[in-house]
Amino acid sequence: MSLRRLRNALLQQGVRSVLNIGAEAAATATAKHFRQVFSAQPPLTVYVRGSQVAVHVQRGAPQSVLLEADLHASFGWEFLTDQDEQGVYIVARRKPVLGALSWASLSLTLPVYAHLALHLTPGSLHLTHLEGTLTLPAQST
């Protein structure tokens, strides 16, 4: 390898490193934390739709749904919540282009009688203190 090629390769690697550090710093600097409590009565369904989110679920207080959301690179998110007599709705959608730097973590504390409906594209689900039967349908292709 010639000296010129070596220098160019090192320069490219240095530029990539600087860009990665800048992107990580921007994501950390623009992180946001949300905490929201919804009143709850049976029957109740909690609907979560998210992209590139980690969802943590545990059972808790019988009269409320607690949502704690951590959005990293928050400028890249559309984050909405709503509630009606049918349930609680949570949408965490990454914006095109800017969302490529974004990721999120949602922690939910649900009453034992609440149903949970998830649509993750993609995402991960973490269940704490699961008791009872859990059925996961086959993925559609």
C-alpha positions as CSV (number, residue, x, y, z in Angstrom):
1,M,0.0,0.0,0.0
2,S,1.4,3.4,-1.0
3,L,1.8,6.1,1.5
4,R,-0.9,8.2,-0.2
5,R,-3.4,5.3,0.1
6,L,-2.5,4.8,3.7
7,R,-2.9,8.5,4.5
8,N,-6.3,8.6,2.8
9,A,-7.5,5.4,4.6
10,L,-6.5,6.9,8.0
11,L,-8.1,10.2,7.1
12,Q,-11.4,8.5,6.2
13,Q,-11.3,6.5,9.4
14,G,-10.7,9.6,11.4
15,V,-13.6,11.4,9.7
16,R,-15.9,8.5,10.4
17,S,-14.9,8.4,14.1
18,V,-15.5,12.2,14.5
19,L,-19.0,11.8,12.8
20,N,-19.9,8.9,15.0
21,I,-18.8,10.8,18.2
22,G,-20.8,13.8,17.0
23,A,-23.9,11.7,16.3
24,E,-23.7,10.0,19.7
25,A,-23.2,13.3,21.5
26,A,-26.2,14.8,19.6
27,A,-28.4,11.8,20.6
28,T,-27.4,12.1,24.2
29,A,-27.8,15.9,24.4
30,T,-31.3,15.7,22.9
31,A,-32.6,12.8,25.0
32,K,-36.0,13.4,26.6
33,H,-37.8,11.6,29.4
34,F,-41.6,11.5,29.7
35,R,-43.7,10.2,32.5
36,Q,-47.5,9.9,32.1
37,V,-50.1,8.3,34.3
38,F,-53.5,7.2,32.8
39,S,-56.5,6.4,35.0
40,A,-57.7,2.8,34.4
41,Q,-60.8,0.7,34.9
42,P,-61.6,-2.7,33.5
43,P,-62.0,-3.6,30.7
44,L,-58.8,-1.9,29.4
45,T,-56.5,-2.5,26.5
46,V,-53.1,-0.7,26.1
47,Y,-52.1,-0.3,22.5
48,V,-48.4,0.3,21.7
49,R,-47.0,0.9,18.2
50,G,-43.3,1.6,17.9
51,S,-40.3,1.4,15.7
52,Q,-36.9,0.7,17.1
53,V,-38.2,0.7,20.7
54,A,-37.6,-1.5,23.7
55,V,-40.8,-2.1,25.7
56,H,-40.6,-3.1,29.3
57,V,-43.8,-4.3,30.9
58,Q,-44.7,-5.1,34.5
59,R,-47.9,-5.4,36.5
60,G,-48.7,-2.8,39.1
61,A,-51.4,-0.5,40.6
62,P,-55.0,-1.5,39.7
63,Q,-56.2,2.0,39.1
64,S,-53.6,3.4,36.6
65,V,-51.3,2.8,33.7
66,L,-47.8,4.3,34.1
67,L,-45.8,5.1,31.1
68,E,-42.1,6.2,31.3
69,A,-40.5,6.9,28.0
70,D,-36.9,7.7,27.2
71,L,-36.4,9.0,23.7
72,H,-32.8,9.3,22.5
73,A,-32.2,11.8,19.7
74,S,-35.7,13.1,20.4
75,F,-35.6,15.3,17.3
76,G,-36.1,12.1,15.3
77,W,-39.3,11.0,17.0
78,E,-43.0,11.4,16.6
79,F,-44.4,10.5,20.1
80,L,-48.1,10.5,20.8
81,T,-50.3,9.3,23.6
82,D,-54.1,9.2,24.0
83,Q,-56.8,7.6,26.1
84,D,-60.5,6.9,25.6
85,E,-63.0,4.6,27.2
86,Q,-61.6,1.7,25.2
87,G,-58.0,2.0,26.2
88,V,-54.6,3.8,26.2
89,Y,-52.8,4.4,23.0
90,I,-49.0,5.0,22.7
91,V,-47.2,5.7,19.3
92,A,-43.5,6.1,19.1
93,R,-42.6,6.5,15.4
94,R,-39.2,7.4,14.0
95,K,-39.1,10.2,11.5
96,P,-37.6,9.5,8.1
97,V,-33.9,10.3,7.8
98,L,-33.5,12.0,11.2
99,G,-35.0,9.0,13.0
100,A,-32.0,6.9,11.8
101,L,-30.1,8.2,14.9
102,S,-33.0,7.6,17.3
103,W,-33.9,4.8,19.7
104,A,-36.3,4.6,22.6
105,S,-37.2,2.7,25.7
106,L,-40.8,2.5,27.0
107,S,-41.6,1.2,30.5
108,L,-45.2,0.3,31.2
109,T,-46.7,-0.6,34.5
110,L,-50.2,-2.1,33.8
111,P,-53.0,-3.3,36.0
112,V,-53.4,-7.1,36.1
113,Y,-56.7,-6.9,34.1
114,A,-55.2,-4.9,31.2
115,H,-54.8,-6.4,27.8
116,L,-51.7,-5.4,25.9
117,A,-51.5,-5.1,22.1
118,L,-48.1,-4.4,20.5
119,H,-47.1,-3.6,17.0
120,L,-43.3,-3.2,16.9
121,T,-41.4,-2.6,13.6
122,P,-38.9,-3.8,14.9
123,G,-38.5,-3.7,18.6
124,S,-38.0,-5.8,21.7
125,L,-40.3,-6.8,24.6
126,H,-39.2,-7.4,28.2
127,L,-41.8,-8.9,30.6
128,T,-41.2,-8.6,34.4
129,H,-42.9,-10.9,36.9
130,L,-45.0,-12.7,34.3
131,E,-47.7,-15.0,35.8
132,G,-50.2,-16.9,33.7
133,T,-50.4,-17.8,30.1
134,L,-48.8,-15.9,27.2
135,T,-49.5,-16.8,23.6
136,L,-47.6,-15.2,20.8
137,P,-49.0,-15.7,17.3
138,A,-46.8,-16.7,14.4
139,Q,-45.3,-13.8,12.5
140,S,-46.9,-13.0,9.2
141,T,-44.5,-13.0,6.2
